[in-house]
């Protein structure tokens, strides 16, 4: 698990039961100086879904 994947998992666990938008995820996990595109978040989530499922 990469550090970013760990941060994503931690964010989901801390917000259990809440729906987070891609924008909210980006705000929590990346700096405002160089935020990724929304597709980056999608790729990270899809990777975690493949590991779990």
C-alpha positions, 0 to 999 in steps of 0.5 A: 500500500502506498502512502497516498492509498493509506491516507485515502483509507484513513480518510474513509475510516474517519468519515465512515457513513459520510459520502465524500466528493472527489473535491473533498478528498483532494482537499484532504489528501493533496496540497493546494499548491499542486492538486491532482486532477479528479481522475487521479482520485478515481484511479486510487479508489478503483485500485483499493476496490480491486484489492478489497473485492 
